[in-house]
Amino acid sequence: MQTVARTEDLKKITDDKDLQVLLSPFLSLLRNPTKSNLRRVAGFFLGVLVEGVPRILGYLTVMAGFLAFLIHNKGIVVGDRSAHQASLHIPQLFYFTAFTLFFASPYLITPTKVKAFFLDCLHRPVRVVIAVGAITAAIANFTYAHPYLLADNRHYTFYIWNRLFQRHHLVKYALTPVYLYGFWAMWDELRQRGVLRMLLFFAACCAVLVPQQLLEFRYFILPYLLFRIQLQKSSASQVVMEFLLYQAVNAVTLWLFLYKPFKTPGTGELQHFMW
């Protein structure tokens, strides 16, 4: 009787070697629930504790400090709690993909990648239909417009929402192909780093972005940076284009802040444009 999971069986589940190592003792126990395989699973957890915990001690310290803050503050919100209540704002993930497509466009929007996306769609039409249906349903049922988004005209998001999304109620659905391509392009890059890392990244994005009802680019910066450092292949021309794109955004933002102040209607208070 087979007592240890074979490499061939593990490859049927995933090609990710790290994930194969994690699954091996559990698959062996499922195939043959003997004492030796049970000891393998117990040894796996013991190894994680003995070898893994010291490596992530710094992260555990930060987590402990965060939990202490939650207990002391009686919640995560600092400031007006009524304006920052958690919600199931699934379209935040879609906005993040569009944000990522823009800032990582030299890497994600290339002729080769666009062609590969269309070929993938042609070969997997059922998956495309399911994905489009899921995105459309999420937009229809979980789209929120925070009062700050509608009122604070000092931010890019105010103008994007008012001049794009509110132009017509179908605009938010018309952007579905952009979101679909964004998810595919990010998946195409992250899968090269392994399935486990890709799943952890998307799980972390969900935990950080989905509860946020307010659409703000600052929420996307850290997830974007974590995605950006995963990109392995880049040419000199792509790096230069990326640098120029960042500088153009910075230049426009600084110009608006310095030279295009405006007064708040009613109060006459001078306001400056910002992110």
Phi and psi restraints in degrees (value plus and minus 20) as a CYANA .aco file:
   2 GLN   PHI     -90.8   -50.8
   2 GLN   PSI     109.2   149.2
   3 THR   PHI    -131.8   -91.8
   3 THR   PSI     -37.8     2.2
   4 VAL   PHI    -143.8  -103.8
   4 VAL   PSI     118.6   158.6
   5 ALA   PHI     -81.9   -41.9
   5 ALA   PSI     111.3   151.3
   6 ARG   PHI    -102.0   -62.0
   6 ARG   PSI     133.7   173.7
   7 THR   PHI     -80.3   -40.3
   7 THR   PSI     -56.8   -16.8
   8 GLU   PHI     -83.7   -43.7
   8 GLU   PSI     -58.7   -18.7
   9 ASP   PHI     -87.4   -47.4
   9 ASP   PSI     -59.4   -19.4
  10 LEU   PHI     -87.2   -47.2
  10 LEU   PSI     -57.1   -17.1
  11 LYS   PHI     -87.2   -47.2
  11 LYS   PSI     -45.2    -5.2
  12 LYS   PHI     -88.3   -48.3
  12 LYS   PSI     -47.3    -7.3
  13 ILE   PHI    -106.1   -66.1
  13 ILE   PSI     -66.9   -26.9
  14 THR   PHI    -179.0  -139.0
  14 THR   PSI     130.9   170.9
  15 ASP   PHI    -112.2   -72.2
  15 ASP   PSI     -26.9    13.1
  16 ASP   PHI     -93.9   -53.9
  16 ASP   PSI      98.1   138.1
  17 LYS   PHI     -86.0   -46.0
  17 LYS   PSI     -56.7   -16.7
  18 ASP   PHI     -83.2   -43.2
  18 ASP   PSI     -61.5   -21.5
  19 LEU   PHI     -89.2   -49.2
  19 LEU   PSI     -53.5   -13.5
  20 GLN   PHI     -82.9   -42.9
  20 GLN   PSI     -61.8   -21.8
  21 VAL   PHI     -82.2   -42.2
  21 VAL   PSI     -59.8   -19.8
  22 LEU   PHI     -88.1   -48.1
  22 LEU   PSI     -58.9   -18.9
  23 LEU   PHI    -102.3   -62.3
  23 LEU   PSI     -42.7    -2.7
  24 SER   PHI     -73.2   -33.2
  24 SER   PSI     -73.3   -33.3
  25 PRO   PHI     -84.7   -44.7
  25 PRO   PSI     -53.5   -13.5
  26 PHE   PHI     -92.6   -52.6
  26 PHE   PSI     -59.9   -19.9
  27 LEU   PHI     -85.9   -45.9
  27 LEU   PSI     -58.1   -18.1
  28 SER   PHI     -82.7   -42.7
  28 SER   PSI     -60.5   -20.5
  29 LEU   PHI     -87.7   -47.7
  29 LEU   PSI     -57.1   -17.1
  30 LEU   PHI     -87.2   -47.2
  30 LEU   PSI     -59.5   -19.5
  31 ARG   PHI     -91.3   -51.3
  31 ARG   PSI     -56.3   -16.3
  32 ASN   PHI    -168.5  -128.5
  32 ASN   PSI      69.9   109.9
  33 PRO   PHI     -94.1   -54.1
  33 PRO   PSI      49.5    89.5
  34 THR   PHI    -119.3   -79.3
  34 THR   PSI     149.6   189.6
  35 LYS   PHI     -83.5   -43.5
  35 LYS   PSI     -55.8   -15.8
  36 SER   PHI     -85.7   -45.7
  36 SER   PSI     -61.4   -21.4
  37 ASN   PHI     -90.9   -50.9
  37 ASN   PSI     -53.2   -13.2
  38 LEU   PHI     -84.5   -44.5
  38 LEU   PSI     -57.8   -17.8
  39 ARG   PHI     -87.2   -47.2
  39 ARG   PSI     -53.3   -13.3
  40 ARG   PHI     -82.6   -42.6
  40 ARG   PSI     -63.2   -23.2
  41 VAL   PHI     -85.3   -45.3
  41 VAL   PSI     -64.3   -24.3
  42 ALA   PHI     -82.2   -42.2
  42 ALA   PSI     -59.7   -19.7
  43 GLY   PHI     -85.5   -45.5
  43 GLY   PSI     -53.3   -13.3
  44 PHE   PHI     -82.2   -42.2
  44 PHE   PSI     -69.6   -29.6
  45 PHE   PHI     -84.6   -44.6
  45 PHE   PSI     -57.8   -17.8
  46 LEU   PHI     -84.7   -44.7
  46 LEU   PSI     -59.4   -19.4
  47 GLY   PHI     -84.8   -44.8
  47 GLY   PSI     -58.1   -18.1
  48 VAL   PHI     -81.4   -41.4
  48 VAL   PSI     -62.6   -22.6
  49 LEU   PHI     -87.3   -47.3
  49 LEU   PSI     -64.9   -24.9
  50 VAL   PHI     -93.8   -53.8
  50 VAL   PSI     -63.5   -23.5
  51 GLU   PHI    -116.4   -76.4
  51 GLU   PSI     -54.1   -14.1
  52 GLY   PHI    -101.3   -61.3
  52 GLY   PSI     -61.7   -21.7
  53 VAL   PHI     -79.5   -39.5
  53 VAL   PSI     -65.9   -25.9
  54 PRO   PHI     -79.4   -39.4
  54 PRO   PSI     -49.6    -9.6
  55 ARG   PHI     -92.9   -52.9
  55 ARG   PSI     -46.7    -6.7
  56 ILE   PHI    -132.2   -92.2
  56 ILE   PSI       1.5    41.5
  57 LEU   PHI     -79.4   -39.4
  57 LEU   PSI     -58.6   -18.6
  58 GLY   PHI     -81.1   -41.1
  58 GLY   PSI     -62.0   -22.0
  59 TYR   PHI     -87.2   -47.2
  59 TYR   PSI     -58.8   -18.8
  60 LEU   PHI     -84.4   -44.4
  60 LEU   PSI     -55.6   -15.6
  61 THR   PHI     -84.3   -44.3
  61 THR   PSI     -63.4   -23.4
  62 VAL   PHI     -82.3   -42.3
  62 VAL   PSI     -62.1   -22.1
  63 MET   PHI     -83.2   -43.2
  63 MET   PSI     -61.6   -21.6
  64 ALA   PHI     -83.3   -43.3
  64 ALA   PSI     -61.6   -21.6
  65 GLY   PHI     -82.6   -42.6
  65 GLY   PSI     -59.2   -19.2
  66 PHE   PHI     -84.8   -44.8
  66 PHE   PSI     -62.9   -22.9
  67 LEU   PHI     -83.4   -43.4
  67 LEU   PSI     -59.0   -19.0
  68 ALA   PHI     -83.2   -43.2
  68 ALA   PSI     -59.3   -19.3
  69 PHE   PHI     -83.6   -43.6
  69 PHE   PSI     -63.5   -23.5
  70 LEU   PHI     -79.3   -39.3
  70 LEU   PSI     -62.5   -22.5
  71 ILE   PHI     -87.6   -47.6
  71 ILE   PSI     -64.5   -24.5
  72 HIS   PHI     -87.6   -47.6
  72 HIS   PSI     -60.5   -20.5
  73 ASN   PHI    -105.3   -65.3
  73 ASN   PSI     -30.4     9.6
  74 LYS   PHI      38.6    78.6
  74 LYS   PSI      19.8    59.8
  75 GLY   PHI     125.8   165.8
  75 GLY   PSI     154.3   194.3
  76 ILE   PHI    -110.8   -70.8
  76 ILE   PSI     -39.1     0.9
  77 VAL   PHI     -98.0   -58.0
  77 VAL   PSI     114.1   154.1
  78 VAL   PHI    -133.2   -93.2
  78 VAL   PSI      93.1   133.1
  79 GLY   PHI      96.7   136.7
  79 GLY   PSI    -159.7  -119.7
  80 ASP   PHI     -94.7   -54.7
  80 ASP   PSI      83.6   123.6
  81 ARG   PHI     -87.5   -47.5
  81 ARG   PSI     -53.7   -13.7
  82 SER   PHI     -85.6   -45.6
  82 SER   PSI     -45.0    -5.0
  83 ALA   PHI    -113.4   -73.4
  83 ALA   PSI     -24.2    15.8
  84 HIS   PHI    -153.1  -113.1
  84 HIS   PSI      38.3    78.3
  85 GLN   PHI    -111.7   -71.7
  85 GLN   PSI     123.4   163.4
  86 ALA   PHI     -86.9   -46.9
  86 ALA   PSI     125.3   165.3
  87 SER   PHI    -166.4  -126.4
  87 SER   PSI     149.9   189.9
  88 LEU   PHI    -117.8   -77.8
  88 LEU   PSI      58.4    98.4
  89 HIS   PHI    -120.1   -80.1
  89 HIS   PSI      53.4    93.4
  90 ILE   PHI     -79.4   -39.4
  90 ILE   PSI     -59.0   -19.0
  91 PRO   PHI     -79.0   -39.0
  91 PRO   PSI     -32.8     7.2
  92 GLN   PHI     -76.9   -36.9
  92 GLN   PSI     -55.1   -15.1
  93 LEU   PHI     -85.4   -45.4
  93 LEU   PSI     -55.2   -15.2
  94 PHE   PHI     -89.6   -49.6
  94 PHE   PSI     -62.1   -22.1
  95 TYR   PHI     -83.4   -43.4
  95 TYR   PSI     -56.2   -16.2
  96 PHE   PHI     -86.1   -46.1
  96 PHE   PSI     -58.0   -18.0
  97 THR   PHI     -84.6   -44.6
  97 THR   PSI     -59.7   -19.7
  98 ALA   PHI     -85.7   -45.7
  98 ALA   PSI     -61.4   -21.4
  99 PHE   PHI     -79.1   -39.1
  99 PHE   PSI     -64.9   -24.9
 100 THR   PHI     -86.7   -46.7
 100 THR   PSI     -61.1   -21.1
 101 LEU   PHI     -79.0   -39.0
 101 LEU   PSI     -59.8   -19.8
 102 PHE   PHI     -88.0   -48.0
 102 PHE   PSI     -72.7   -32.7
 103 PHE   PHI     -97.9   -57.9
 103 PHE   PSI     -42.0    -2.0
 104 ALA   PHI    -128.7   -88.7
 104 ALA   PSI       2.9    42.9
 105 SER   PHI     -76.8   -36.8
 105 SER   PSI     -55.6   -15.6
 106 PRO   PHI     -81.0   -41.0
 106 PRO   PSI     -41.8    -1.8
 107 TYR   PHI    -123.2   -83.2
 107 TYR   PSI     -52.2   -12.2
 108 LEU   PHI    -118.8   -78.8
 108 LEU   PSI     -44.0    -4.0
 109 ILE   PHI    -132.5   -92.5
 109 ILE   PSI      62.8   102.8
 110 THR   PHI    -146.1  -106.1
 110 THR   PSI     135.1   175.1
 111 PRO   PHI     -74.8   -34.8
 111 PRO   PSI     -60.7   -20.7
 112 THR   PHI     -84.3   -44.3
 112 THR   PSI     -64.5   -24.5
 113 LYS   PHI     -91.0   -51.0
 113 LYS   PSI     -59.5   -19.5
 114 VAL   PHI     -83.1   -43.1
 114 VAL   PSI     -62.4   -22.4
 115 LYS   PHI     -83.0   -43.0
 115 LYS   PSI     -62.6   -22.6
 116 ALA   PHI     -83.1   -43.1
 116 ALA   PSI     -56.6   -16.6
 117 PHE   PHI     -83.6   -43.6
 117 PHE   PSI     -67.3   -27.3
 118 PHE   PHI     -85.3   -45.3
 118 PHE   PSI     -58.2   -18.2
 119 LEU   PHI     -85.5   -45.5
 119 LEU   PSI     -59.4   -19.4
 120 ASP   PHI     -84.1   -44.1
 120 ASP   PSI     -59.8   -19.8
 121 CYS   PHI     -84.4   -44.4
 121 CYS   PSI     -59.8   -19.8
 122 LEU   PHI     -86.9   -46.9
 122 LEU   PSI     -55.0   -15.0
 123 HIS   PHI    -101.4   -61.4
 123 HIS   PSI     -40.6    -0.6
 124 ARG   PHI    -150.6  -110.6
 124 ARG   PSI      42.6    82.6
 125 PRO   PHI     -84.3   -44.3
 125 PRO   PSI     -53.5   -13.5
 126 VAL   PHI     -84.9   -44.9
 126 VAL   PSI     -62.8   -22.8
 127 ARG   PHI     -83.4   -43.4
 127 ARG   PSI     -58.1   -18.1
 128 VAL   PHI     -83.8   -43.8
 128 VAL   PSI     -64.8   -24.8
 129 VAL   PHI     -82.0   -42.0
 129 VAL   PSI     -63.1   -23.1
 130 ILE   PHI     -84.2   -44.2
 130 ILE   PSI     -64.1   -24.1
 131 ALA   PHI     -84.1   -44.1
 131 ALA   PSI     -64.1   -24.1
 132 VAL   PHI     -84.0   -44.0
 132 VAL   PSI     -60.6   -20.6
 133 GLY   PHI     -82.7   -42.7
 133 GLY   PSI     -61.9   -21.9
 134 ALA   PHI     -86.0   -46.0
 134 ALA   PSI     -63.1   -23.1
 135 ILE   PHI     -84.1   -44.1
 135 ILE   PSI     -64.2   -24.2
 136 THR   PHI     -82.6   -42.6
 136 THR   PSI     -62.9   -22.9
 137 ALA   PHI     -84.5   -44.5
 137 ALA   PSI     -60.0   -20.0
 138 ALA   PHI     -85.1   -45.1
 138 ALA   PSI     -60.7   -20.7
 139 ILE   PHI     -84.4   -44.4
 139 ILE   PSI     -62.3   -22.3
 140 ALA   PHI     -88.0   -48.0
 140 ALA   PSI     -53.8   -13.8
 141 ASN   PHI    -128.1   -88.1
 141 ASN   PSI     -35.8     4.2
 142 PHE   PHI    -150.7  -110.7
 142 PHE   PSI       3.7    43.7
 143 THR   PHI    -107.7   -67.7
 143 THR   PSI     109.7   149.7
 144 TYR   PHI    -146.1  -106.1
 144 TYR   PSI     124.7   164.7
 145 ALA   PHI    -138.8   -98.8
 145 ALA   PSI      81.2   121.2
 146 HIS   PHI     -84.8   -44.8
 146 HIS   PSI     124.2   164.2
 147 PRO   PHI     -74.7   -34.7
 147 PRO   PSI     -54.9   -14.9
 148 TYR   PHI     -85.1   -45.1
 148 TYR   PSI     -57.2   -17.2
 149 LEU   PHI     -83.3   -43.3
 149 LEU   PSI     -56.7   -16.7
 150 LEU   PHI    -102.1   -62.1
 150 LEU   PSI     -39.0     1.0
 151 ALA   PHI    -129.3   -89.3
 151 ALA   PSI     -50.5   -10.5
 152 ASP   PHI    -110.4   -70.4
 152 ASP   PSI      81.4   121.4
 153 ASN   PHI    -110.8   -70.8
 153 ASN   PSI       3.8    43.8
 154 ARG   PHI    -115.7   -75.7
 154 ARG   PSI     -20.0    20.0
 155 HIS   PHI    -140.7  -100.7
 155 HIS   PSI     132.5   172.5
 156 TYR   PHI     -76.4   -36.4
 156 TYR   PSI     -61.4   -21.4
 157 THR   PHI     -81.7   -41.7
 157 THR   PSI     -51.9   -11.9
 158 PHE   PHI     -79.4   -39.4
 158 PHE   PSI     -66.2   -26.2
 159 TYR   PHI     -95.1   -55.1
 159 TYR   PSI     -55.4   -15.4
 160 ILE   PHI     -83.1   -43.1
 160 ILE   PSI     -64.1   -24.1
 161 TRP   PHI     -88.2   -48.2
 161 TRP   PSI     -65.2   -25.2
 162 ASN   PHI     -94.6   -54.6
 162 ASN   PSI     -57.5   -17.5
 163 ARG   PHI    -115.8   -75.8
 163 ARG   PSI     -30.9     9.1
 164 LEU   PHI    -137.5   -97.5
 164 LEU   PSI     -84.3   -44.3
 165 PHE   PHI     -88.0   -48.0
 165 PHE   PSI     -54.7   -14.7
 166 GLN   PHI    -111.0   -71.0
 166 GLN   PSI     -18.2    21.8
 167 ARG   PHI     -85.4   -45.4
 167 ARG   PSI     -58.8   -18.8
 168 HIS   PHI    -176.3  -136.3
 168 HIS   PSI     125.7   165.7
 169 HIS   PHI     -87.3   -47.3
 169 HIS   PSI     -35.9     4.1
 170 LEU   PHI    -108.7   -68.7
 170 LEU   PSI     -29.0    11.0
 171 VAL   PHI     -80.6   -40.6
 171 VAL   PSI     -61.0   -21.0
 172 LYS   PHI     -82.4   -42.4
 172 LYS   PSI     -49.1    -9.1
 173 TYR   PHI    -102.9   -62.9
 173 TYR   PSI     -50.4   -10.4
 174 ALA   PHI     -84.4   -44.4
 174 ALA   PSI     -42.0    -2.0
 175 LEU   PHI    -104.8   -64.8
 175 LEU   PSI     -18.3    21.7
 176 THR   PHI     -74.8   -34.8
 176 THR   PSI     -64.4   -24.4
 177 PRO   PHI     -79.9   -39.9
 177 PRO   PSI     -54.5   -14.5
 178 VAL   PHI     -84.1   -44.1
 178 VAL   PSI     -65.4   -25.4
 179 TYR   PHI     -83.8   -43.8
 179 TYR   PSI     -62.0   -22.0
 180 LEU   PHI     -81.8   -41.8
 180 LEU   PSI     -66.3   -26.3
 181 TYR   PHI     -84.3   -44.3
 181 TYR   PSI     -58.3   -18.3
 182 GLY   PHI     -80.8   -40.8
 182 GLY   PSI     -66.1   -26.1
 183 PHE   PHI     -82.0   -42.0
 183 PHE   PSI     -63.7   -23.7
 184 TRP   PHI     -84.4   -44.4
 184 TRP   PSI     -64.5   -24.5
 185 ALA   PHI     -83.4   -43.4
 185 ALA   PSI     -60.2   -20.2
 186 MET   PHI     -87.7   -47.7
 186 MET   PSI     -63.0   -23.0
 187 TRP   PHI     -81.6   -41.6
 187 TRP   PSI     -60.4   -20.4
 188 ASP   PHI     -83.1   -43.1
 188 ASP   PSI     -53.3   -13.3
 189 GLU   PHI     -99.8   -59.8
 189 GLU   PSI     -64.1   -24.1
 190 LEU   PHI     -93.3   -53.3
 190 LEU   PSI     -49.1    -9.1
 191 ARG   PHI     -83.7   -43.7
 191 ARG   PSI     -42.0    -2.0
 192 GLN   PHI     -89.9   -49.9
 192 GLN   PSI     -38.9     1.1
 193 ARG   PHI    -115.5   -75.5
 193 ARG   PSI     -19.5    20.5
 194 GLY   PHI      91.6   131.6
 194 GLY   PSI     126.3   166.3
 195 VAL   PHI     -84.2   -44.2
 195 VAL   PSI     -62.3   -22.3
 196 LEU   PHI     -81.2   -41.2
 196 LEU   PSI     -66.7   -26.7
 197 ARG   PHI     -84.1   -44.1
 197 ARG   PSI     -58.3   -18.3
 198 MET   PHI     -85.4   -45.4
 198 MET   PSI     -64.4   -24.4
 199 LEU   PHI     -84.3   -44.3
 199 LEU   PSI     -60.5   -20.5
 200 LEU   PHI     -84.2   -44.2
 200 LEU   PSI     -58.5   -18.5
 201 PHE   PHI     -83.5   -43.5
 201 PHE   PSI     -69.0   -29.0
 202 PHE   PHI     -88.0   -48.0
 202 PHE   PSI     -53.6   -13.6
 203 ALA   PHI     -85.0   -45.0
 203 ALA   PSI     -61.4   -21.4
 204 ALA   PHI     -85.6   -45.6
 204 ALA   PSI     -59.1   -19.1
 205 CYS   PHI     -81.4   -41.4
 205 CYS   PSI     -62.2   -22.2
 206 CYS   PHI     -82.1   -42.1
 206 CYS   PSI     -63.5   -23.5
 207 ALA   PHI     -84.9   -44.9
 207 ALA   PSI     -54.8   -14.8
 208 VAL   PHI    -104.4   -64.4
 208 VAL   PSI     -60.0   -20.0
 209 LEU   PHI    -116.0   -76.0
 209 LEU   PSI     -62.0   -22.0
 210 VAL   PHI     -79.8   -39.8
 210 VAL   PSI     -59.6   -19.6
 211 PRO   PHI     -90.2   -50.2
 211 PRO   PSI     -32.3     7.7
 212 GLN   PHI    -102.0   -62.0
 212 GLN   PSI      98.4   138.4
 213 GLN   PHI    -101.1   -61.1
 213 GLN   PSI     -47.9    -7.9
 214 LEU   PHI    -104.5   -64.5
 214 LEU   PSI     109.7   149.7
 215 LEU   PHI    -104.2   -64.2
 215 LEU   PSI      88.1   128.1
 216 GLU   PHI    -160.1  -120.1
 216 GLU   PSI     112.1   152.1
 217 PHE   PHI     -82.5   -42.5
 217 PHE   PSI     -47.1    -7.1
 218 ARG   PHI     -82.8   -42.8
 218 ARG   PSI     -46.0    -6.0
 219 TYR   PHI     -89.6   -49.6
 219 TYR   PSI     -41.3    -1.3
 220 PHE   PHI    -109.7   -69.7
 220 PHE   PSI     -35.2     4.8
 221 ILE   PHI     -83.5   -43.5
 221 ILE   PSI     -69.7   -29.7
 222 LEU   PHI     -85.6   -45.6
 222 LEU   PSI     -67.2   -27.2
 223 PRO   PHI     -78.3   -38.3
 223 PRO   PSI     -56.9   -16.9
 224 TYR   PHI     -85.1   -45.1
 224 TYR   PSI     -63.2   -23.2
 225 LEU   PHI     -82.3   -42.3
 225 LEU   PSI     -59.0   -19.0
 226 LEU   PHI     -85.8   -45.8
 226 LEU   PSI     -54.6   -14.6
 227 PHE   PHI     -91.0   -51.0
 227 PHE   PSI     -63.1   -23.1
 228 ARG   PHI     -81.3   -41.3
 228 ARG   PSI     -58.9   -18.9
 229 ILE   PHI     -92.8   -52.8
 229 ILE   PSI     -29.6    10.4
 230 GLN   PHI    -103.9   -63.9
 230 GLN   PSI     -35.2     4.8
 231 LEU   PHI     -91.3   -51.3
 231 LEU   PSI     102.6   142.6
 232 GLN   PHI    -118.2   -78.2
 232 GLN   PSI     -61.5   -21.5
 233 LYS   PHI    -119.5   -79.5
 233 LYS   PSI     104.6   144.6
 234 SER   PHI    -173.7  -133.7
 234 SER   PSI     126.3   166.3
 235 SER   PHI    -122.1   -82.1
 235 SER   PSI     147.1   187.1
 236 ALA   PHI     -81.6   -41.6
 236 ALA   PSI     -58.3   -18.3
 237 SER   PHI     -85.7   -45.7
 237 SER   PSI     -57.5   -17.5
 238 GLN   PHI     -86.0   -46.0
 238 GLN   PSI     -61.4   -21.4
 239 VAL   PHI     -83.9   -43.9
 239 VAL   PSI     -61.1   -21.1
 240 VAL   PHI     -85.0   -45.0
 240 VAL   PSI     -64.4   -24.4
 241 MET   PHI     -83.0   -43.0
 241 MET   PSI     -59.8   -19.8
 242 GLU   PHI     -82.7   -42.7
 242 GLU   PSI     -65.0   -25.0
 243 PHE   PHI     -80.6   -40.6
 243 PHE   PSI     -65.2   -25.2
 244 LEU   PHI     -84.9   -44.9
 244 LEU   PSI     -57.6   -17.6
 245 LEU   PHI     -82.6   -42.6
 245 LEU   PSI     -66.4   -26.4
 246 TYR   PHI     -82.0   -42.0
 246 TYR   PSI     -63.0   -23.0
 247 GLN   PHI     -86.9   -46.9
 247 GLN   PSI     -55.5   -15.5
 248 ALA   PHI     -84.6   -44.6
 248 ALA   PSI     -63.4   -23.4
 249 VAL   PHI     -83.5   -43.5
 249 VAL   PSI     -64.6   -24.6
 250 ASN   PHI     -82.2   -42.2
 250 ASN   PSI     -62.3   -22.3
 251 ALA   PHI     -84.2   -44.2
 251 ALA   PSI     -64.5   -24.5
 252 VAL   PHI     -84.1   -44.1
 252 VAL   PSI     -62.8   -22.8
 253 THR   PHI     -84.7   -44.7
 253 THR   PSI     -64.4   -24.4
 254 LEU   PHI     -85.7   -45.7
 254 LEU   PSI     -59.0   -19.0
 255 TRP   PHI     -82.6   -42.6
 255 TRP   PSI     -64.4   -24.4
 256 LEU   PHI     -83.7   -43.7
 256 LEU   PSI     -60.0   -20.0
 257 PHE   PHI     -86.6   -46.6
 257 PHE   PSI     -62.9   -22.9
 258 LEU   PHI    -102.6   -62.6
 258 LEU   PSI     -59.1   -19.1
 259 TYR   PHI    -134.7   -94.7
 259 TYR   PSI     -22.8    17.2
 260 LYS   PHI    -147.2  -107.2
 260 LYS   PSI      33.5    73.5
 261 PRO   PHI     -90.9   -50.9
 261 PRO   PSI     139.5   179.5
 262 PHE   PHI    -164.6  -124.6
 262 PHE   PSI     140.6   180.6
 263 LYS   PHI    -121.7   -81.7
 263 LYS   PSI     119.9   159.9
 264 THR   PHI     -90.6   -50.6
 264 THR   PSI     106.4   146.4
 265 PRO   PHI     -77.4   -37.4
 265 PRO   PSI     114.3   154.3
 266 GLY   PHI      76.6   116.6
 266 GLY   PSI     -66.1   -26.1
 267 THR   PHI    -119.0   -79.0
 267 THR   PSI     -47.1    -7.1
 268 GLY   PHI      54.4    94.4
 268 GLY   PSI      -9.2    30.8
 269 GLU   PHI     -92.7   -52.7
 269 GLU   PSI     114.6   154.6
 270 LEU   PHI     -96.0   -56.0
 270 LEU   PSI     110.2   150.2
 271 GLN   PHI    -141.8  -101.8
 271 GLN   PSI     130.6   170.6
 272 HIS   PHI    -139.5   -99.5
 272 HIS   PSI     120.9   160.9
 273 PHE   PHI     -90.7   -50.7
 273 PHE   PSI     123.0   163.0
 274 MET   PHI    -167.0  -127.0
 274 MET   PSI    -200.0  -160.0
